[in-house]
Amino acid sequence: MTAQHKNKVWIWIGSIFGILILIVAFGAMFLSARWKPILTEKIKSEVYNGSHHLYRIDFKSINLNVITGSLALRDVTLIPDTAVFDSLKKKQLAPAHTFELKLKKLQISRVGILTAYFKKRIDVNEILLQKPSINMIFNKVTKKADSIKDEKSLYEQISKTFKSIHVKSIKIIDADFDYINKTAAKKTKNSIKHLDININDFLLDSLSGNDTTRFYYTKDASFQISGYKSITKDKMYSMRVDTIKGSTASKKITVKGFNLTPLYDELPFARKYKIQKDRYNFNFDKIEFHGVDFIGLNTDQKLHAKSLGIGPANVEVFMSRESPPPPGFDKGRNYPHMALKRLNMPTLIDTVKLRNINVKYAEFNPASKKIGSVDFKALTGNILNVTNDSLQLRKKNHAVADLNSLLMGSGKLNVKIDFNLTDNNGAFTYSGNLGKFNLKNLNPLSKALGLIEIESGDVQHIDFSANGNLRSASGKMNMLYTNLKVKLLSDNIDGEGTKEKGFLSFLANAILVKNENPQKGEAPRTASMANTRINSASFFNLMWKTVFVGIKDIAGVGVVPEKNPVKQQKVIAKKIREQKRADRKAARKAQREKN
C-alpha cells in the first residue's frame, strides 16, 4: 500500500469519527433542548407530589449535559405551603421541621442517565449547593398513633418510578443557616454563618430504610462551622469560636476554641450598670458531646448524650458590691439544678466530665475598696445524671457531682454535691474535705472581703457536710490546725485606707482566737454551721459562707457578730452617693474657676 493511499485511509477514518462526534454533539444538544421542559416539569411535580403537596420548587433555568451527565439549576427556591402544613398538622401528619431554601446554583455531577432510563436506578456522584440560604423551622407536632405504621415510607413513594437512588456525596458549602423555633412562648431565631454540611453515601432502596448503620438513609451526615465571631447584643462581650463540628456516624459534636471576652476591665464593666451584674470571662479549649442521639434531637428536639466533656478551660467571674443588687431579683433561681429546669430543650446527659478547669471568682468590696479573689486550680470531676427530662426524672431525680481541685493552687479539695432535681425548694446536700493547707494563701480573699489578714495558720485537715435549699444551709464541720494568728483590719469607706486594728487584733489573738485544734490535753473541737442566704447571694456563696461559719466557730471567733450585709450595702451606697455629689461639685467649681 502506497503512502498516499495510507493517508487517504486515515483521512477517511478521521472524517467518520469527526462526523460521529458532530452527530453525538448535535444529538446531545437536541436531547438537552427537548428534555429541559420535560425535566423541569418532572422535577417540580416530583417535589410537589413527593412532599404530599407541602413543598414547591422553582428555578430560573436548567442546564443539562447528556454527555457528562451533569445538571445545573439556577436561582433555586424551595418554599413550604403553610396552608398545606396547617392541614397536615390538624390530621397529625405534619413533619416536625420545615425548610425554606434559596440558592444561586445547584450542581449535580455525573448522573447515570442511561442507567436511570433503562434500569430505573439513579446514580449520582455529587450534588453541590454553594452559599445557600437555609431556614429550618421547628414546630411541635403530634403523630397519630395508628398512622405512623400506615404512613408510606420514602422508598414506597418512589418505588413505582425508580428501584433505587444513590448519591455518593451531597455538599452544602458556606451556607447561611437560621433555626427558627415557633413552639416557644416567644418565637426564637438562631443564626449561623459559614456553615458547611457533608452527606456521604445516601442510599434509598428497599433495604436502606431498615439499615441501623444509616442515619436517615446516609452513612454519615457531618457539619462544620469555622471562624465564628460576633459581639453580643448588649455590646459588652466579644464571642469567638474556632470550630464546631458534628457527625452522625461518630455521634459527636465538638466545639474548639470557645471564648467569651468582656470588652471592658472589671470595674469599668461593673460601672456600666446601675445594679450588680456578674462579669464573665470564659476560655474553653474543648467542649465535646459523645453518644449524641441525633434522631431524637431532630424529631423531638431532645438532647440526649452519653457524655459531655469540658476542658481544659479557664473560667473567671467578677462582681462588684459597689452597686445595689437588682430589685426583686433572687439569685436562687440560678442554682444549677433550678436553672436546668428552665431549659427549653428536654436534656439528658449521662455524665458531664470536667477536666483541668481553672476557676476564679473575684469581688470588689467597697468597704475595703479592694478586689478579693479565690482560685480553684485544675478542677476535675464528674457530674452524673444531668437532666430535666420528665421521663428520666421519674427513674432517677438526683444529679451527683464529685469534684477535685487545688484551693488557691495548693490545698487538695474534694467536694461532693447531691442535687435534688425535682424539689421545688432547691434541696441539695454537700460534703467535702481539704488536706494540708497554709491559711495565709487565703489572704487575697480574706483581706479584701473579710477585712482579716491571716499572719499564720497551718491546716492539717478539714471535713464538712451540710444540707441546703433556696434559703439556707446547715451542717457540721471538723478542722485540725496549728499556729493560727490574725490581724483585724478597718474598712475604707471614708477613703482613709485599710488599716490594722492593732489593739483589737491583740485582744482577738489573746482572748478569742484559739491558735490550734486540738489544744493540748483536749479533744478536737467540732462545730455546727448554719447560714441564711440573702437574695443577692448565689448558690456557691451560700456553700462557702456556711463553711466559713464553721471555721470561725472552731477558731474561736464565732461569737463576733457579722455585719448585716443588707444594712452594710445601704451604708456603702449612701457613702458612694455622697462621694459622687462631692466629685460633681468639685468639677463644677473647677470649671467656673477655669472660665
KOLPARO-184525 format. One record per residue (C-alpha): x, y, z. Coordinates in steps of 0.5 Angstrom, whole numbers, padded with zeros to 4 digits, always signed. Example, Ala and Ser with C-alpha at 12.3 -4.5 7.8 and 13.67 -1.06 7.14 Angstrom:
BEGIN
+0025-0009+0016 +0027-0002+0014 
# end
This chain:
BEGIN
+0000+0000+0000 +0003+0007-0002 +0004+0012+0003 -0001+0017-0001 -0006+0011+0000 -0005+0010+0007 -0006+0018+0008 -0013+0017+0005 -0015+0012+0009 -0013+0016+0016 -0017+0022+0013 -0023+0017+0011 -0023+0015+0019 -0022+0021+0022 -0027+0024+0018 -0032+0019+0020 -0030+0020+0027 -0031+0027+0026 -0038+0026+0023 -0040+0022+0029 -0037+0027+0034 -0042+0032+0031 -0048+0027+0031 -0047+0026+0038 -0046+0033+0040 -0052+0036+0036 -0056+0030+0039 -0054+0032+0046 -0056+0039+0044 -0062+0036+0041 -0064+0032+0047 -0062+0037+0052 -0066+0042+0049 -0072+0037+0049 -0071+0034+0056 -0071+0041+0059 -0078+0043+0059 -0079+0035+0061 -0074+0035+0067 -0077+0042+0069 -0084+0039+0070 -0082+0033+0072 -0077+0036+0078 -0083+0041+0080 -0088+0035+0080 -0084+0030+0084 -0082+0035+0089 -0089+0037+0090 -0093+0030+0090 -0087+0027+0094 -0088+0032+0099 -0095+0031+0100 -0096+0038+0097 -0092+0041+0102 -0086+0044+0098 -0086+0048+0092 -0079+0048+0088 -0078+0054+0083 -0072+0056+0079 -0070+0061+0073 -0066+0056+0069 -0064+0049+0068 -0057+0047+0064 -0057+0039+0062 -0051+0036+0059 -0052+0029+0057 -0045+0027+0055 -0042+0029+0062 -0049+0027+0066 -0049+0034+0069 -0055+0038+0071 -0055+0045+0074 -0061+0049+0077 -0060+0057+0078 -0064+0061+0082 -0067+0056+0086 -0072+0057+0091 -0076+0051+0096 -0082+0054+0100 -0087+0050+0104 -0094+0052+0103 -0097+0054+0110 -0104+0052+0109 -0102+0045+0107 -0098+0045+0113 -0103+0047+0118 -0108+0042+0114 -0103+0036+0116 -0102+0039+0123 -0109+0038+0124 -0109+0031+0121 -0103+0030+0126 -0099+0028+0120 -0094+0034+0119 -0087+0034+0120 -0083+0037+0126 -0079+0041+0121 -0080+0045+0115 -0075+0048+0111 -0074+0055+0106 -0068+0054+0101 -0065+0060+0097 -0059+0059+0093 -0056+0061+0086 -0054+0055+0084 -0055+0047+0085 -0050+0043+0081 -0051+0035+0080 -0045+0032+0077 -0044+0025+0074 -0051+0023+0073 -0052+0016+0070 -0057+0018+0065 -0058+0011+0061 -0058+0007+0068 -0064+0012+0070 -0067+0011+0064 -0066+0004+0062 -0065+0001+0069 -0069+0005+0074 -0063+0007+0078 -0061+0014+0080 -0053+0014+0081 -0050+0021+0082 -0043+0022+0084 -0044+0029+0087 -0050+0034+0089 -0047+0041+0091 -0050+0047+0094 -0046+0053+0094 -0047+0059+0099 -0055+0057+0100 -0059+0061+0105 -0063+0056+0109 -0069+0057+0114 -0070+0051+0119 -0077+0052+0122 -0079+0047+0128 -0086+0046+0130 -0088+0042+0136 -0093+0037+0132 -0096+0030+0135 -0097+0024+0131 -0103+0019+0130 -0101+0013+0134 -0105+0009+0129 -0102+0013+0123 -0094+0012+0124 -0095+0005+0121 -0099+0006+0116 -0095+0012+0113 -0092+0010+0107 -0084+0010+0107 -0080+0015+0103 -0078+0009+0099 -0085+0006+0098 -0087+0013+0095 -0081+0013+0089 -0081+0005+0088 -0086+0006+0082 -0081+0010+0079 -0074+0008+0081 -0071+0002+0084 -0066+0006+0088 -0063+0013+0089 -0056+0013+0091 -0052+0019+0092 -0044+0019+0094 -0044+0026+0096 -0048+0032+0098 -0044+0038+0100 -0047+0045+0102 -0042+0050+0103 -0042+0057+0106 -0049+0057+0108 -0053+0062+0112 -0057+0058+0117 -0063+0060+0121 -0066+0056+0126 -0073+0058+0128 -0077+0055+0134 -0084+0057+0133 -0086+0053+0140 -0083+0057+0145 -0088+0063+0148 -0084+0068+0144 -0081+0066+0137 -0074+0065+0137 -0069+0065+0132 -0061+0063+0132 -0057+0064+0126 -0051+0061+0124 -0046+0064+0118 -0041+0060+0114 -0044+0053+0115 -0041+0047+0111 -0045+0041+0111 -0043+0034+0108 -0047+0028+0107 -0044+0022+0105 -0047+0015+0101 -0054+0017+0101 -0058+0011+0099 -0065+0010+0098 -0068+0003+0096 -0072-0003+0099 -0067-0005+0105 -0064+0002+0107 -0070+0004+0111 -0068-0001+0116 -0061-0001+0116 -0059+0001+0123 -0052+0004+0121 -0055+0009+0117 -0058+0016+0119 -0064+0018+0115 -0061+0013+0109 -0054+0016+0110 -0048+0013+0112 -0046+0020+0115 -0048+0027+0116 -0043+0032+0118 -0043+0039+0119 -0037+0045+0121 -0037+0052+0123 -0030+0055+0123 -0028+0062+0125 -0035+0065+0128 -0034+0072+0131 -0039+0076+0134 -0041+0082+0139 -0046+0080+0144 -0053+0084+0143 -0051+0089+0150 -0044+0091+0147 -0041+0088+0153 -0037+0082+0150 -0034+0079+0144 -0035+0072+0143 -0031+0067+0138 -0031+0060+0136 -0025+0057+0132 -0029+0051+0130 -0036+0047+0131 -0036+0040+0128 -0041+0035+0129 -0042+0028+0126 -0048+0023+0126 -0043+0017+0124 -0039+0018+0130 -0045+0021+0135 -0040+0027+0137 -0041+0035+0137 -0034+0038+0138 -0033+0046+0140 -0026+0048+0140 -0023+0055+0142 -0030+0058+0145 -0028+0065+0148 -0033+0070+0151 -0029+0076+0153 -0031+0082+0156 -0030+0089+0153 -0028+0093+0159 -0024+0092+0165 -0027+0089+0172 -0029+0096+0175 -0031+0100+0169 -0035+0094+0166 -0039+0094+0173 -0040+0101+0173 -0044+0101+0166 -0049+0098+0170 -0053+0102+0176 -0054+0095+0179 -0050+0089+0181 -0048+0085+0175 -0043+0079+0174 -0038+0080+0169 -0035+0073+0166 -0029+0071+0162 -0029+0064+0159 -0024+0061+0155 -0025+0054+0153 -0020+0050+0149 -0025+0044+0148 -0032+0042+0149 -0035+0035+0147 -0041+0031+0147 -0041+0024+0146 -0046+0019+0144 -0051+0024+0142 -0058+0022+0140 -0059+0026+0133 -0065+0023+0131 -0068+0025+0138 -0065+0032+0137 -0068+0033+0130 -0075+0030+0131 -0077+0031+0138 -0072+0037+0140 -0069+0033+0146 -0061+0033+0147 -0059+0026+0150 -0052+0025+0150 -0048+0019+0154 -0043+0025+0156 -0040+0032+0156 -0033+0033+0156 -0031+0040+0158 -0024+0043+0159 -0018+0045+0159 -0021+0051+0161 -0021+0058+0164 -0027+0061+0168 -0027+0068+0171 -0033+0071+0175 -0033+0078+0178 -0038+0082+0181 -0038+0089+0185 -0041+0090+0191 -0041+0098+0190 -0048+0098+0186 -0054+0095+0190 -0057+0088+0188 -0062+0088+0182 -0069+0090+0186 -0073+0084+0187 -0068+0079+0184 -0067+0073+0187 -0060+0069+0185 -0063+0063+0188 -0067+0062+0181 -0060+0061+0178 -0058+0055+0183 -0055+0050+0178 -0061+0045+0179 -0066+0050+0178 -0063+0054+0172 -0063+0047+0169 -0071+0046+0170 -0071+0053+0166 -0068+0050+0160 -0073+0050+0154 -0070+0043+0151 -0071+0037+0155 -0064+0035+0156 -0061+0028+0159 -0053+0028+0159 -0051+0021+0163 -0044+0024+0165 -0041+0031+0165 -0034+0030+0165 -0030+0037+0168 -0022+0036+0166 -0017+0041+0168 -0021+0047+0169 -0018+0054+0173 -0024+0058+0176 -0023+0064+0179 -0028+0069+0183 -0027+0076+0184 -0031+0081+0188 -0030+0089+0189 -0031+0090+0196 -0033+0098+0197 -0032+0097+0205 -0024+0096+0203 -0024+0099+0196 -0020+0093+0194 -0022+0087+0190 -0021+0080+0193 -0021+0073+0190 -0021+0066+0191 -0018+0061+0186 -0019+0053+0184 -0014+0051+0180 -0014+0044+0176 -0022+0043+0177 -0023+0036+0175 -0029+0031+0176 -0036+0028+0174 -0043+0030+0175 -0048+0024+0174 -0055+0025+0171 -0055+0032+0169 -0063+0032+0166 -0069+0036+0166 -0073+0030+0162 -0079+0028+0165 -0079+0021+0164 -0071+0021+0166 -0073+0024+0173 -0079+0019+0174 -0073+0014+0174 -0068+0018+0178 -0069+0025+0180 -0062+0026+0183 -0055+0029+0180 -0049+0028+0184 -0042+0032+0183 -0036+0029+0185 -0030+0035+0184 -0023+0035+0186 -0019+0042+0185 -0013+0046+0189 -0015+0051+0193 -0011+0057+0192 -0007+0053+0187 -0004+0049+0193 -0009+0045+0198 -0012+0039+0196 -0020+0040+0196 -0025+0035+0195 -0033+0037+0194 -0039+0032+0193 -0046+0035+0192 -0052+0032+0191 -0058+0036+0187 -0065+0034+0188 -0067+0035+0181 -0075+0035+0183 -0075+0039+0189 -0079+0046+0189 -0075+0049+0194 -0068+0047+0191 -0066+0042+0196 -0059+0039+0196 -0053+0036+0200 -0046+0037+0200 -0040+0035+0204 -0032+0036+0203 -0025+0035+0205 -0019+0040+0205 -0012+0037+0206 -0006+0041+0209 -0006+0048+0207 -0003+0054+0209 -0008+0059+0211 -0004+0065+0209 -0006+0063+0202 -0013+0066+0203 -0011+0073+0204 -0012+0075+0197 -0020+0073+0199 -0020+0075+0207 -0016+0082+0207 -0021+0085+0202 -0027+0081+0203 -0027+0079+0210 -0022+0085+0213 -0018+0080+0216 -0011+0079+0215 -0008+0072+0217 -0001+0072+0219 +0000+0065+0220 -0004+0058+0221 -0003+0051+0218 -0009+0047+0217 -0008+0039+0217 -0015+0037+0215 -0022+0040+0215 -0028+0036+0213 -0035+0038+0213 -0042+0036+0211 -0049+0040+0210 -0056+0040+0208 -0058+0046+0204 -0064+0049+0200 -0066+0056+0197 -0066+0060+0203 -0061+0057+0208 -0056+0051+0209 -0053+0048+0216 -0049+0042+0218 -0042+0040+0222 -0035+0041+0221 -0028+0039+0224 -0022+0043+0223 -0015+0041+0225 -0010+0046+0225 -0004+0050+0229 -0001+0057+0230 -0007+0061+0228 -0006+0068+0228 -0010+0074+0225 -0010+0082+0224 -0017+0085+0224 -0017+0091+0219 -0021+0097+0219 -0026+0099+0213 -0024+0104+0208 -0031+0107+0207 -0028+0114+0209 -0023+0113+0204 -0017+0113+0209 -0014+0107+0207 -0015+0100+0210 -0011+0100+0217 -0010+0094+0222 -0014+0095+0229 -0008+0094+0233 -0011+0093+0240 -0017+0089+0237 -0012+0085+0234 -0008+0084+0240 -0015+0082+0244 -0017+0078+0239 -0011+0073+0239 -0010+0074+0246 -0017+0072+0248 -0022+0070+0242 -0017+0066+0237 -0015+0059+0239 -0009+0058+0236 -0009+0051+0235 -0014+0045+0235 -0014+0040+0239 -0011+0044+0244 -0006+0041+0249 -0010+0036+0253 -0016+0037+0250 -0021+0033+0245 -0021+0036+0238 -0027+0041+0237 -0032+0041+0232 -0037+0046+0230 -0044+0046+0228 -0045+0051+0222 -0051+0055+0219 -0052+0061+0215 -0058+0064+0211 -0058+0067+0204 -0060+0074+0202 -0063+0075+0195 -0057+0077+0192 -0052+0072+0194 -0051+0066+0190 -0051+0058+0191 -0044+0058+0191 -0044+0064+0196 -0048+0060+0201 -0044+0054+0201 -0037+0057+0202 -0040+0062+0207 -0044+0056+0211 -0037+0053+0211 -0034+0060+0214 -0039+0060+0220 -0036+0053+0222 -0029+0055+0221 -0030+0062+0225 -0033+0058+0231 -0028+0053+0231 -0022+0058+0231 -0026+0062+0237 -0029+0068+0233 -0036+0065+0232 -0038+0070+0238 -0036+0076+0234 -0043+0078+0230 -0042+0079+0223 -0045+0086+0220 -0052+0085+0217 -0050+0085+0209 -0056+0089+0207 -0055+0095+0212 -0048+0095+0210 -0050+0095+0203 -0054+0101+0205 -0049+0105+0208 -0044+0104+0203 -0049+0106+0198 -0050+0113+0202 -0043+0114+0202 -0042+0113+0195 -0047+0118+0193 -0044+0123+0198 -0038+0122+0194 -0041+0123+0187 -0044+0129+0189 -0038+0132+0192 -0034+0130+0186 -0039+0133+0181 -0039+0140+0186 -0031+0140+0186 -0032+0139+0178 -0037+0145+0177 -0032+0149+0182 -0026+0148+0178 -0030+0149+0171 -0032+0156+0174 -0025+0158+0176 -0022+0156+0169 -0027+0160+0166 
# end
